[in-house]
Amino acid sequence: MKNKKFLSYEAKIILGVIILITIVLLPFSISDYFFSVENSLKNFYTKYLEKYPLWIDILVLVSPVLIYTLIVEIRKNRSDYKEDIIYNVKWKWEWSGDKIVNLQCFCPICDEELYYDNLYNDNNLKLQKLDFICDRCNKVVTSIPYSNNVLRSSLNIKKEIERVIRKKMMKI
């Protein structure tokens, strides 16, 4: 699907010409207005900001732009990260704000959605595990031991996703 732009190229040119004609035909001199704004800015600078070093002034002006850019980049990176292989299982999810929703597991070989089963192995110990089974491949793709229930396993996967995101953010 192609993104629609707000205005076409021709409409932008026409709008630019109309704005240029409007500026030329204004009943007052626009240069006087710009000079008064310039003088006001100079007066403000000399009254309040001249006592600080220039690098602090620049830092104050640039820091909001840098913070905004960083926030947008973090959100973009987070929302682009929607799939990963964890415990030899392909996991897919969606983002709702900062929360992971609609977490699903798929077979890494055939991309079939997996179902899970709780099994107890009695070899002198009761070891609980969660098996992820693929119907198409007809095999157990992986088992996660020591998982008390499906909810805890889901939380473990979400924590792993958050860990990967933190690791990626440290590289930036």
Sine and cosine of phi, psi and omega as CSV:
sin_phi,cos_phi,sin_psi,cos_psi,sin_omega,cos_omega
0.00,0.00,0.76,-0.65,-0.04,-1.00
-1.00,0.06,0.68,-0.73,0.06,-1.00
-0.95,0.30,0.72,-0.70,0.07,-1.00
-1.00,0.03,0.69,-0.72,0.04,-1.00
-1.00,0.01,0.38,-0.93,-0.05,-1.00
-0.90,0.44,-0.74,0.67,0.01,-1.00
-0.76,-0.65,0.54,-0.84,0.07,-1.00
-0.97,0.24,0.17,-0.99,-0.01,-1.00
-0.88,0.48,-0.70,0.72,-0.02,-1.00
-0.91,0.42,-0.65,0.76,0.00,-1.00
-0.90,0.43,-0.59,0.81,0.04,-1.00
-0.91,0.42,-0.65,0.76,0.02,-1.00
-0.91,0.42,-0.71,0.70,0.01,-1.00
-0.88,0.47,-0.69,0.73,0.02,-1.00
-0.89,0.45,-0.64,0.77,0.05,-1.00
-0.89,0.45,-0.68,0.74,0.02,-1.00
-0.90,0.43,-0.67,0.74,0.02,-1.00
-0.89,0.46,-0.68,0.73,0.02,-1.00
-0.90,0.43,-0.67,0.75,0.01,-1.00
-0.89,0.46,-0.70,0.72,0.02,-1.00
-0.90,0.43,-0.64,0.77,0.02,-1.00
-0.89,0.45,-0.66,0.75,0.01,-1.00
-0.91,0.42,-0.65,0.76,-0.01,-1.00
-0.92,0.40,-0.60,0.80,-0.09,-1.00
-1.00,-0.05,0.15,0.99,0.03,-1.00
-0.88,0.48,0.58,-0.82,-0.05,-1.00
-0.96,0.27,-0.14,0.99,0.04,-1.00
-0.82,-0.57,0.30,-0.95,-0.02,-1.00
-0.98,0.20,0.86,-0.50,-0.03,-1.00
-0.95,0.31,-0.43,0.90,0.02,-1.00
-0.92,0.39,-0.58,0.81,0.06,-1.00
-0.89,0.46,-0.62,0.78,0.03,-1.00
-0.90,0.44,-0.71,0.71,0.00,-1.00
-0.91,0.42,-0.61,0.79,0.04,-1.00
-0.91,0.41,-0.61,0.79,0.02,-1.00
-0.93,0.37,-0.62,0.78,0.07,-1.00
-0.91,0.42,-0.67,0.75,0.03,-1.00
-0.88,0.48,-0.70,0.71,0.02,-1.00
-0.90,0.43,-0.62,0.78,0.03,-1.00
-0.90,0.44,-0.67,0.74,0.03,-1.00
-0.91,0.41,-0.65,0.76,0.04,-1.00
-0.90,0.45,-0.69,0.72,0.02,-1.00
-0.89,0.46,-0.67,0.74,0.03,-1.00
-0.88,0.47,-0.69,0.73,-0.01,-1.00
-0.89,0.45,-0.74,0.68,-0.03,-1.00
-0.93,0.38,-0.53,0.85,-0.04,-1.00
-0.98,0.22,-0.66,0.75,-0.15,-0.99
-0.92,-0.39,-0.54,0.84,-0.20,-0.98
-0.94,-0.33,-0.25,0.97,-0.09,-1.00
-0.91,0.42,-0.43,0.90,-0.03,-1.00
-0.96,0.29,-0.26,0.97,0.02,-1.00
-1.00,-0.09,0.46,-0.89,0.07,-1.00
-0.90,0.44,0.45,-0.89,-0.06,-1.00
-0.88,0.48,-0.59,0.80,-0.04,-1.00
-0.91,0.41,-0.51,0.86,0.05,-1.00
-0.94,0.34,-0.65,0.76,0.04,-1.00
-0.87,0.50,-0.71,0.71,0.01,-1.00
-0.91,0.42,-0.66,0.75,0.01,-1.00
-0.88,0.48,-0.65,0.76,0.01,-1.00
-0.91,0.42,-0.60,0.80,0.00,-1.00
-0.97,0.26,-0.57,0.82,-0.10,-0.99
-1.00,0.03,-0.47,0.88,-0.10,-0.99
-0.87,0.49,-0.64,0.77,0.06,-1.00
-0.88,0.48,-0.61,0.80,0.03,-1.00
-0.91,0.41,-0.67,0.74,0.02,-1.00
-0.91,0.42,-0.68,0.73,0.01,-1.00
-0.89,0.45,-0.70,0.71,0.02,-1.00
-0.88,0.47,-0.70,0.71,0.01,-1.00
-0.88,0.47,-0.66,0.75,0.03,-1.00
-0.89,0.45,-0.69,0.73,0.01,-1.00
-0.89,0.45,-0.70,0.72,0.01,-1.00
-0.89,0.45,-0.65,0.76,0.00,-1.00
-0.91,0.41,-0.66,0.76,0.02,-1.00
-0.91,0.43,-0.70,0.72,0.03,-1.00
-0.90,0.44,-0.65,0.76,0.00,-1.00
-0.90,0.43,-0.71,0.71,0.01,-1.00
-0.89,0.45,-0.64,0.77,-0.01,-1.00
-0.92,0.39,-0.70,0.71,-0.07,-1.00
-0.96,0.28,-0.37,0.93,0.05,-1.00
-0.98,0.20,-0.40,0.92,-0.03,-1.00
-1.00,0.08,0.99,-0.13,-0.09,-1.00
-0.78,-0.62,0.10,0.99,-0.07,-1.00
-0.40,-0.92,0.64,-0.77,0.04,-1.00
-0.31,-0.95,0.29,-0.96,0.09,-1.00
-0.96,-0.27,0.90,-0.43,-0.02,-1.00
-0.78,-0.63,0.77,-0.64,-0.07,-1.00
0.84,0.55,0.64,0.77,0.01,-1.00
0.88,0.47,0.40,0.92,0.04,-1.00
-0.81,-0.58,0.65,-0.76,0.05,-1.00
-0.99,0.13,0.87,-0.50,-0.01,-1.00
-0.94,-0.33,0.69,-0.73,0.07,-1.00
-0.79,-0.61,0.58,-0.81,-0.02,-1.00
-0.43,-0.90,0.15,-0.99,0.07,-1.00
-0.86,-0.51,0.27,-0.96,0.04,-1.00
-0.94,-0.34,0.68,-0.73,0.17,-0.98
-0.82,-0.58,1.00,-0.04,-0.14,-0.99
0.94,0.33,-0.87,-0.49,0.04,-1.00
-0.97,-0.23,0.13,0.99,-0.06,-1.00
-0.97,-0.24,0.59,-0.81,0.06,-1.00
-1.00,0.07,0.80,-0.59,0.02,-1.00
-0.78,-0.63,0.33,-0.94,0.07,-1.00
0.83,0.56,0.75,0.67,0.02,-1.00
-0.96,0.26,0.84,-0.55,-0.03,-1.00
-0.72,-0.70,0.49,-0.87,0.01,-1.00
-0.91,-0.41,0.60,-0.80,-0.04,-1.00
-0.72,-0.69,0.42,-0.91,0.04,-1.00
-0.93,0.36,0.76,-0.65,0.01,-1.00
-0.94,0.33,-0.26,0.96,-0.04,-1.00
-1.00,-0.02,-0.80,0.61,-0.11,-0.99
-0.94,-0.35,-0.08,1.00,0.02,-1.00
0.91,0.41,0.40,0.92,0.09,-1.00
-0.99,0.15,0.61,-0.79,0.04,-1.00
-0.92,0.39,0.71,-0.70,-0.04,-1.00
-1.00,0.01,0.45,-0.89,0.21,-0.98
-0.90,-0.44,0.31,-0.95,-0.09,-1.00
-0.84,-0.54,0.39,-0.92,-0.04,-1.00
-0.58,-0.81,0.70,-0.71,0.09,-1.00
-1.00,0.06,0.81,-0.59,0.02,-1.00
-0.80,-0.60,0.53,-0.85,0.09,-1.00
-0.92,-0.40,0.81,-0.58,0.09,-1.00
-0.98,-0.21,0.85,-0.53,-0.01,-1.00
-0.97,-0.22,1.00,-0.01,0.14,-0.99
-0.86,-0.52,0.93,0.37,-0.08,-1.00
0.93,0.38,-0.23,0.97,0.07,-1.00
-0.77,-0.64,0.52,-0.85,0.10,-0.99
-1.00,-0.08,0.98,-0.19,-0.01,-1.00
-0.97,-0.25,0.90,-0.44,0.02,-1.00
-1.00,-0.02,0.66,-0.75,0.03,-1.00
-0.58,-0.82,0.32,-0.95,0.01,-1.00
-0.90,-0.43,0.89,-0.46,-0.01,-1.00
-0.99,-0.13,0.70,-0.72,0.10,-0.99
-0.97,-0.26,0.87,-0.49,-0.18,-0.98
-0.88,-0.47,0.68,-0.73,0.05,-1.00
-0.97,-0.25,0.82,-0.57,0.04,-1.00
-0.95,0.33,-0.62,0.78,-0.06,-1.00
-0.94,0.34,-0.72,0.69,0.02,-1.00
-0.98,0.19,-0.28,0.96,0.03,-1.00
0.85,0.53,0.77,0.64,0.01,-1.00
-0.41,-0.91,0.28,-0.96,0.10,-0.99
-0.99,0.13,0.88,-0.48,-0.04,-1.00
-0.96,0.27,-0.72,0.69,0.03,-1.00
-0.37,-0.93,0.28,-0.96,0.08,-1.00
-0.76,-0.65,0.67,-0.74,0.06,-1.00
-0.94,-0.35,0.94,-0.35,-0.02,-1.00
-0.98,0.22,0.31,-0.95,0.06,-1.00
0.88,0.48,0.44,0.90,0.06,-1.00
-0.99,-0.14,0.88,-0.47,-0.06,-1.00
-0.94,0.34,-0.61,0.79,0.01,-1.00
-0.38,-0.92,0.06,-1.00,-0.06,-1.00
-0.92,0.40,-0.62,0.79,-0.01,-1.00
-0.88,0.48,-0.69,0.73,0.01,-1.00
-0.91,0.42,-0.63,0.77,0.04,-1.00
-0.89,0.45,-0.65,0.76,0.04,-1.00
-0.89,0.46,-0.67,0.74,0.05,-1.00
-0.90,0.44,-0.62,0.79,0.05,-1.00
-0.89,0.46,-0.66,0.75,0.02,-1.00
-0.91,0.41,-0.68,0.73,0.03,-1.00
-0.89,0.47,-0.63,0.78,0.05,-1.00
-0.90,0.43,-0.62,0.79,0.04,-1.00
-0.91,0.42,-0.64,0.77,0.05,-1.00
-0.89,0.46,-0.71,0.71,0.03,-1.00
-0.89,0.46,-0.61,0.79,0.03,-1.00
-0.90,0.44,-0.67,0.74,0.01,-1.00
-0.90,0.44,-0.64,0.77,0.02,-1.00
-0.90,0.44,-0.70,0.71,0.03,-1.00
-0.88,0.48,-0.63,0.78,0.00,-1.00
-0.90,0.43,-0.66,0.75,0.03,-1.00
-0.92,0.40,-0.61,0.79,-0.02,-1.00
-0.93,0.37,-0.50,0.87,0.02,-1.00
-0.94,0.35,-0.45,0.90,0.01,-1.00
-0.97,0.26,-0.42,0.91,-0.04,-1.00
-0.95,0.31,0.00,0.00,0.00,0.00
